[in-house]
C-alpha cells in the first residue's frame, strides 16, 4: 500500500511538472507572437530602427499603454510613430522623422518655413539646456533638433518630433526628451559624434502664443534686444514679441508689434542645417543678386559666415500679413527702416553665434 501511494505521488508530480512546462512553452509562443501585453514594449524597442528613446514617451502621451510602428518613409534615415490605446479625441500620437542634413530637405508641411510671412505662424522658441533645437507651434507642436557631427565636417543629423494631442509643459517636455534623445541615439548608431545637451524635463508653452505676450521695445532682453535704440517705435512698432536668447538655437525669431498688438515685422535668423532647409524651401539661390523668393512679399535679407557650418547663416525680415483680418498691420513698407532693423538684428545674432558680421549688406525684396 505504501508503495502504491508513493507511485501515485510520483505520477502527480510528473503531471504537475508537465503542465508547468506546457504553460511555459505557451507563454514563450504568446510572447514571440506579441499576443501578450509585452507586444507594445517590443514594438517600441524596434521603432525608428531601434533608436527610439523611450524615456519621455509616457510623459508626452499621458499613457503607459503605447504601441509603435515605422512610417516607412524612404526620404528619411528613419521614421516612426507612437500611439496610445485610446482612439478619437482621447487618443494622442507622436511622430518622429530623422534625416541627414546632406539629404534632400523635407517638405514645407514638415518645416513650416513657408509660413514665416503669415503673422506669428512660424514662431519658434529655443529648447535651451545646450541643445541646438527649437519648439514650434502651428496648431500642433513640433520639436526640431540639429546635431552636428563633430567627426564628419558639414554633416548633421536633423530630427523632427510632432505631437498630436493634448499639450502642456509636461507633454512638451516629454516630446523634447524623446526627440533629442532619439536623435542622439541615431547619431551614435551611425558613427556621428555629437555634443548633446542636458536632459529636457519641461518646455514652456507661454513662449509660443498670441501677441498678448508683447512688451515695450525698451524692455527687450532676449531675441529682440538688438532692436532697442532703433527707429522701430517711430515706425509704428513700439512693442516686441521675443524669445530667450540662445546661441545654440538653429533658429531665432523676433517680432515687432504695433500699438494694436499686431505683429508688423518678423525677423528670423537661421543657422547650419536650418539655414540650408529654409533656403531650399523658399526655392532660393544664395548667390549675388539672389535671395529668398517671396513673389510680391516685402522683405530684406543678409548672410554671415559661421564657424560651425559651411552653410552661411541667413537673416530675413518680412512685413507680416495678418491672416485674421486679411490685411497688413503695417500699411506701408519702409525699405530704409527694414534694412536698418535687419542689420541691427543680424549683426547682433552673428556676434552671439560666433559668426562674422552680416557679410553682405541687407538687400530688399519687392515692395507691395
C-alpha positions as CSV (number, residue, x, y, z in Angstrom):
1,X,0.0,0.0,0.0
2,X,2.8,2.4,0.8
3,X,4.5,1.6,-2.5
4,X,1.3,2.3,-4.4
5,X,0.8,5.7,-2.6
6,X,4.4,6.7,-3.4
7,X,3.9,5.7,-7.0
8,X,0.7,7.9,-7.2
9,X,2.7,10.9,-5.7
10,X,5.4,10.4,-8.3
11,X,2.8,10.4,-11.1
12,X,1.1,13.5,-9.7
13,X,4.4,15.4,-9.5
14,X,5.2,14.4,-13.1
15,X,1.9,15.6,-14.3
16,X,2.3,18.9,-12.5
17,X,5.7,19.4,-14.0
18,X,4.4,18.7,-17.5
19,X,1.7,21.2,-17.1
20,X,4.1,23.9,-15.9
21,X,6.4,23.1,-18.9
22,X,3.4,23.4,-21.3
23,X,2.4,26.7,-19.8
24,X,6.0,28.0,-20.1
25,X,6.1,26.9,-23.8
26,X,2.7,28.6,-24.4
27,X,3.9,31.7,-22.7
28,X,7.0,31.8,-25.0
29,X,4.8,31.4,-28.0
30,X,2.5,34.2,-27.0
31,X,5.4,36.4,-26.2
32,X,7.0,35.7,-29.5
33,X,3.9,36.4,-31.5
34,X,3.2,39.6,-29.5
35,X,-0.1,38.3,-28.1
36,X,0.8,39.2,-24.5
37,X,0.9,42.8,-23.2
38,X,4.7,42.9,-23.9
39,X,3.9,43.3,-27.6
40,X,3.8,47.1,-27.2
41,X,7.1,47.2,-25.4
42,X,8.7,45.2,-28.2
43,X,7.3,47.4,-30.9
44,X,8.8,50.4,-29.1
45,X,12.1,48.6,-29.0
46,X,12.0,48.1,-32.7
47,X,10.7,51.6,-33.7
48,X,12.9,54.0,-35.6
49,X,15.4,51.3,-36.5
50,X,15.8,50.6,-32.8
51,X,16.8,54.1,-31.9
52,X,13.5,55.4,-30.4
53,X,14.3,56.8,-26.9
54,X,11.5,55.8,-24.6
55,X,12.3,58.0,-21.5
56,X,9.9,60.7,-22.3
57,X,7.2,58.8,-24.1
58,X,4.7,58.3,-21.3
59,X,5.0,62.0,-20.3
60,X,4.5,63.1,-23.9
61,X,1.4,60.9,-24.4
62,X,-0.1,60.8,-20.9
63,X,-0.2,57.0,-21.1
64,X,1.7,53.8,-20.4
65,X,-0.3,51.8,-22.9
66,X,1.7,52.5,-26.1
67,X,2.5,50.9,-29.4
68,X,4.8,52.0,-32.1
69,X,5.2,51.4,-35.8
70,X,7.6,52.5,-38.6
71,X,6.4,55.1,-41.1
72,X,8.3,53.5,-44.0
73,X,9.3,56.9,-45.5
74,X,12.2,56.4,-47.8
75,X,13.1,60.1,-47.8
76,X,14.4,59.8,-44.2
77,X,17.1,58.0,-42.4
78,X,14.3,56.6,-40.3
79,X,10.7,57.5,-39.3
80,X,8.3,56.1,-36.8
81,X,5.2,56.9,-34.8
82,X,3.9,56.1,-31.3
83,X,0.2,55.8,-30.4
84,X,-1.9,55.5,-27.3
85,X,-4.5,52.8,-27.0
86,X,-7.3,55.4,-26.9
87,X,-9.0,56.4,-30.1
88,X,-10.7,59.6,-31.2
89,X,-10.4,62.8,-29.3
90,X,-8.9,61.0,-26.3
91,X,-6.1,59.5,-28.3
92,X,-2.6,61.0,-28.8
93,X,0.3,60.2,-31.0
94,X,3.8,61.2,-31.5
95,X,5.7,61.1,-34.8
96,X,9.4,61.2,-35.4
97,X,11.4,61.7,-38.6
98,X,15.2,61.8,-38.8
99,X,17.4,62.7,-41.7
100,X,20.9,63.8,-42.6
101,X,21.4,67.5,-43.4
102,X,23.2,66.3,-46.6
103,X,20.0,64.7,-47.9
104,X,17.2,66.4,-49.7
105,X,15.3,68.7,-47.4
106,X,11.8,67.8,-46.2
107,X,8.5,69.3,-47.5
108,X,7.2,72.6,-46.4
109,X,4.5,70.9,-44.4
110,X,7.1,69.5,-42.0
111,X,9.4,72.5,-41.7
112,X,6.8,75.4,-41.8
113,X,9.3,77.8,-43.3
114,X,6.7,78.8,-45.9
115,X,4.6,80.4,-43.2
116,X,7.2,82.9,-42.0
117,X,5.4,85.9,-43.5
118,X,2.0,85.0,-42.1
119,X,1.9,86.7,-38.7
120,X,3.4,84.5,-35.9
121,X,2.8,81.2,-37.6
122,X,6.5,80.5,-38.0
123,X,7.3,81.3,-34.4
124,X,9.9,79.2,-32.6
125,X,11.4,79.2,-29.2
126,X,14.8,77.6,-28.3
127,X,14.9,74.3,-26.5
128,X,17.7,75.5,-24.2
129,X,19.7,73.2,-22.0
130,X,22.6,73.1,-24.5
131,X,20.5,71.6,-27.4
132,X,20.6,73.0,-30.9
133,X,16.9,72.9,-31.3
134,X,13.6,74.8,-31.2
135,X,10.0,74.1,-30.3
136,X,7.5,75.4,-32.8
137,X,3.7,75.7,-33.0
138,X,1.3,75.9,-35.9
139,X,-1.9,74.4,-34.5
140,X,0.2,71.4,-33.3
141,X,3.6,71.4,-31.6
142,X,6.9,70.3,-33.1
143,X,10.4,69.9,-31.7
144,X,13.3,70.2,-34.1
145,X,16.9,69.4,-33.2
146,X,20.0,69.5,-35.3
147,X,23.1,67.7,-34.1
148,X,26.4,68.5,-35.9
149,X,28.7,65.5,-36.4
150,X,32.0,66.8,-34.9
151,X,33.8,64.0,-36.7
152,X,32.2,64.5,-40.1
153,X,32.5,68.0,-41.4
154,X,29.4,69.8,-42.7
155,X,27.1,66.9,-41.7
156,X,24.4,67.0,-39.1
157,X,21.5,64.8,-38.0
158,X,18.2,66.6,-38.1
159,X,15.2,65.2,-36.1
160,X,11.6,66.3,-36.1
161,X,9.1,65.3,-33.4
162,X,5.4,66.2,-33.8
163,X,2.9,65.8,-31.0
164,X,-0.8,65.3,-32.0
165,X,-2.9,65.5,-28.8
166,X,-3.0,67.4,-25.5
167,X,-0.1,69.8,-25.0
168,X,1.2,71.3,-21.8
169,X,4.6,71.9,-20.3
170,X,4.8,68.2,-19.2
171,X,3.8,66.7,-22.6
172,X,6.1,69.1,-24.4
173,X,8.9,68.2,-22.1
174,X,8.3,64.6,-23.0
175,X,8.3,65.4,-26.7
176,X,11.5,67.3,-26.3
177,X,13.2,64.5,-24.5
178,X,12.0,61.8,-26.9
179,X,13.1,63.9,-29.9
180,X,16.5,64.9,-28.6
181,X,17.5,61.6,-27.2
182,X,16.3,59.6,-30.2
183,X,18.4,61.9,-32.4
184,X,21.4,61.3,-30.1
185,X,20.9,57.5,-30.2
186,X,20.6,57.5,-34.0
187,X,23.6,59.7,-34.5
188,X,25.7,57.3,-32.3
189,X,24.4,54.3,-34.2
190,X,25.6,55.7,-37.5
191,X,29.0,56.9,-36.2
192,X,28.2,60.6,-35.9
193,X,29.8,62.0,-32.8
194,X,27.7,64.9,-31.3
195,X,27.7,67.3,-28.4
196,X,24.5,66.6,-26.6
197,X,22.6,68.9,-24.2
198,X,21.2,68.1,-20.8
199,X,18.0,66.1,-20.3
200,X,14.8,68.0,-21.0
201,X,12.1,67.8,-18.4
202,X,9.7,70.5,-19.4
203,X,9.2,73.2,-22.1
204,X,7.1,76.3,-21.5
205,X,4.1,76.9,-23.8
206,X,4.0,80.5,-22.6
207,X,6.7,81.4,-25.1
208,X,4.5,80.4,-28.0
209,X,1.2,82.1,-28.2
210,X,-0.8,85.1,-29.3
211,X,0.6,88.7,-29.5
212,X,-0.8,89.3,-26.0
213,X,2.7,88.4,-24.8
214,X,4.1,91.6,-26.4
215,X,6.0,94.1,-24.2
216,X,7.6,97.6,-24.7
217,X,10.6,97.6,-27.0
218,X,12.8,99.3,-24.5
219,X,12.3,96.2,-22.2
220,X,13.6,93.8,-24.8
221,X,16.2,91.4,-23.3
222,X,16.1,88.3,-25.5
223,X,15.9,87.8,-29.2
224,X,14.8,91.4,-29.9
225,X,17.4,93.1,-27.7
226,X,19.3,94.4,-30.8
227,X,16.2,96.5,-31.8
228,X,16.4,98.7,-28.8
229,X,17.6,102.1,-29.8
230,X,16.4,101.7,-33.4
231,X,13.6,103.7,-35.1
232,X,11.1,100.9,-34.6
233,X,8.9,102.9,-32.3
234,X,8.8,105.9,-34.7
235,X,7.8,103.5,-37.5
236,X,4.7,102.3,-35.6
237,X,6.4,99.4,-33.8
238,X,6.5,100.3,-30.1
239,X,6.4,96.7,-28.8
240,X,8.1,93.3,-29.3
241,X,7.4,89.6,-29.0
242,X,10.6,87.9,-28.2
243,X,12.1,84.6,-27.0
244,X,15.0,83.8,-24.7
245,X,18.4,84.4,-26.4
246,X,20.2,81.1,-27.0
247,X,23.5,80.9,-29.0
248,X,22.8,77.2,-29.6
249,X,19.4,77.6,-31.3
250,X,19.3,76.9,-35.1
251,X,16.6,79.5,-35.5
252,X,15.9,82.8,-33.8
253,X,12.6,84.8,-34.0
254,X,11.8,88.4,-33.1
255,X,8.5,90.2,-33.8
256,X,8.0,94.0,-33.9
257,X,4.4,94.7,-32.8
258,X,2.1,97.6,-33.4
259,X,0.1,99.6,-30.9
260,X,-2.9,97.4,-31.8
261,X,-0.9,94.3,-30.6
262,X,-0.4,93.1,-34.2
263,X,3.0,91.7,-35.4
264,X,4.0,94.1,-38.2
265,X,7.5,92.8,-38.9
266,X,9.1,89.5,-38.3
267,X,12.9,89.0,-38.0
268,X,14.3,85.5,-38.4
269,X,17.8,84.0,-38.2
270,X,18.7,80.5,-39.5
271,X,21.9,78.6,-38.9
272,X,23.5,75.5,-40.4
273,X,21.0,72.8,-41.5
274,X,18.1,75.1,-40.7
275,X,19.5,77.8,-43.0
276,X,20.0,75.3,-45.8
277,X,16.5,74.0,-45.4
278,X,15.0,77.5,-45.2
279,X,16.6,78.5,-48.5
280,X,15.6,75.3,-50.2
281,X,12.0,75.6,-49.1
282,X,11.9,79.1,-50.5
283,X,13.4,77.9,-53.8
284,X,16.3,80.3,-53.3
285,X,19.8,80.5,-54.6
286,X,22.4,82.0,-52.3
287,X,24.3,84.0,-55.0
288,X,24.9,87.6,-55.6
289,X,21.6,89.2,-56.6
290,X,19.5,86.3,-55.4
291,X,17.7,86.0,-52.2
292,X,14.6,84.3,-50.7
293,X,11.9,84.2,-53.4
294,X,8.7,85.5,-52.0
295,X,6.8,86.9,-55.0
296,X,5.5,90.3,-54.1
297,X,6.3,89.9,-50.4
298,X,8.2,92.8,-48.7
299,X,11.4,91.5,-47.2
300,X,15.1,92.2,-46.6
301,X,17.9,89.6,-46.2
302,X,21.5,89.2,-45.3
303,X,24.0,86.4,-44.6
304,X,27.0,85.7,-42.4
305,X,29.8,83.1,-42.3
306,X,29.8,80.9,-39.2
307,X,32.4,78.6,-37.9
308,X,30.0,75.7,-37.2
309,X,29.0,75.1,-40.8
310,X,30.0,75.7,-44.4
311,X,26.4,76.9,-44.9
312,X,26.2,80.7,-44.3
313,X,23.7,81.9,-41.8
314,X,20.6,83.7,-43.2
315,X,18.8,86.6,-41.7
316,X,15.5,87.8,-43.0
317,X,12.9,90.5,-42.2
318,X,9.4,90.3,-43.5
319,X,6.5,92.8,-43.4
320,X,3.9,90.4,-42.0
321,X,0.5,89.6,-43.2
322,X,-2.4,89.2,-40.7
323,X,-4.5,86.2,-41.7
324,X,-7.2,87.1,-39.2
325,X,-8.0,90.4,-40.9
326,X,-6.6,89.7,-44.4
327,X,-4.6,92.9,-44.1
328,X,-1.1,94.1,-43.3
329,X,-0.8,95.6,-39.8
330,X,1.9,97.9,-41.2
331,X,0.2,99.6,-44.2
332,X,3.4,100.9,-45.8
333,X,6.7,99.0,-46.1
334,X,9.7,101.2,-45.4
335,X,12.7,99.7,-47.1
336,X,15.2,102.0,-45.3
337,X,13.8,101.0,-41.9
338,X,13.7,97.3,-42.9
339,X,17.3,97.4,-43.9
340,X,18.4,99.2,-40.7
341,X,16.3,96.9,-38.4
342,X,17.7,93.8,-40.2
343,X,21.3,95.0,-39.9
344,X,21.0,95.6,-36.2
345,X,19.3,92.2,-35.7
346,X,21.8,90.3,-38.0
347,X,24.9,91.8,-36.6
348,X,23.9,91.0,-33.0
349,X,22.8,87.5,-33.9
350,X,26.1,86.9,-35.8
351,X,28.1,88.0,-32.8
352,X,26.2,85.8,-30.4
353,X,26.8,82.7,-32.6
354,X,30.5,83.5,-33.2
355,X,29.9,84.4,-36.9
356,X,31.3,87.3,-38.8
357,X,29.2,90.4,-39.0
358,X,26.5,90.2,-41.7
359,X,28.8,89.8,-44.6
360,X,26.5,91.2,-47.2
361,X,24.5,94.4,-46.9
362,X,20.8,93.8,-46.4
363,X,19.0,93.5,-49.7
364,X,15.4,94.4,-50.0
365,X,12.8,92.5,-51.9
366,X,9.7,93.6,-53.8
367,X,7.6,96.4,-52.4
368,X,3.8,96.0,-52.4
